[in-house]
Amino acid sequence: MLDLDPSVAAQLHPVESVMARLSIGRSAVFELIRTGELRSVKVGRRRLVSESAIRQFIERLDHSSGPNAA
């Protein structure tokens, strides 16, 4: 039997949740997905974004706006 710890279980977020997390609009989320800046998966007709993809996107933003950014 596989014992999963709920604190490390993968989470998939719908576009609406991603919009709220990143404080951006629906079109912006889909543009990030289209350009590959934000990874996503399609489950049925739904587009979902993993928690790790959201965190990686935010980390890239943090690094690109660091002290040496133009």
C-alpha positions as CSV (number, residue, x, y, z in Angstrom):
1,M,0.0,0.0,0.0
2,L,1.3,3.5,-0.9
3,D,1.2,5.9,2.0
4,L,1.0,9.5,0.9
5,D,1.7,12.4,3.2
6,P,-1.0,15.0,2.4
7,S,1.5,17.8,3.1
8,V,3.7,16.7,0.1
9,A,0.9,15.5,-2.2
10,A,0.8,17.2,-5.6
11,Q,-1.8,19.9,-6.1
12,L,-3.3,21.0,-9.4
13,H,-5.0,24.4,-9.5
14,P,-7.6,25.6,-12.0
15,V,-6.9,28.8,-14.0
16,E,-9.1,30.8,-11.6
17,S,-6.9,29.9,-8.7
18,V,-3.8,30.7,-10.6
19,M,-5.3,34.1,-11.5
20,A,-5.8,34.8,-7.8
21,R,-2.4,33.5,-6.7
22,L,-0.6,35.6,-9.3
23,S,-2.9,38.6,-9.2
24,I,-3.3,38.6,-13.0
25,G,-6.2,38.1,-15.4
26,R,-7.4,35.1,-17.3
27,S,-5.8,36.1,-20.6
28,A,-2.4,36.7,-18.9
29,V,-2.5,33.2,-17.4
30,F,-3.2,31.6,-20.8
31,E,-0.5,33.7,-22.4
32,L,2.0,32.5,-19.8
33,I,0.9,28.9,-20.6
34,R,1.1,29.5,-24.3
35,T,4.6,30.8,-24.2
36,G,5.8,28.1,-21.9
37,E,6.6,30.4,-19.0
38,L,4.0,28.6,-16.8
39,R,3.7,24.8,-17.2
40,S,0.3,23.3,-17.2
41,V,-1.6,20.0,-17.9
42,K,-4.9,19.3,-19.6
43,V,-7.2,17.0,-17.8
44,G,-10.3,16.4,-19.9
45,R,-11.3,19.9,-21.0
46,R,-9.7,21.6,-17.9
47,R,-6.4,23.3,-18.0
48,L,-4.6,22.9,-14.6
49,V,-1.4,24.2,-13.2
50,S,0.6,22.4,-10.6
51,E,1.7,24.0,-7.3
52,S,5.4,23.4,-8.3
53,A,4.9,25.2,-11.6
54,I,3.4,28.2,-9.8
55,R,6.3,28.3,-7.3
56,Q,8.9,27.9,-10.1
57,F,7.3,30.7,-12.1
58,I,7.4,33.0,-9.0
59,E,11.0,32.0,-8.3
60,R,12.0,32.9,-11.8
61,L,10.4,36.3,-11.4
62,D,12.2,36.8,-8.1
63,H,15.6,36.0,-9.7
64,S,15.0,38.1,-12.8
65,S,14.2,41.1,-10.7
66,G,17.1,40.7,-8.3
67,P,19.7,43.4,-7.5
68,N,21.5,43.0,-10.8
69,A,18.4,43.3,-13.0
70,A,18.3,46.1,-15.5
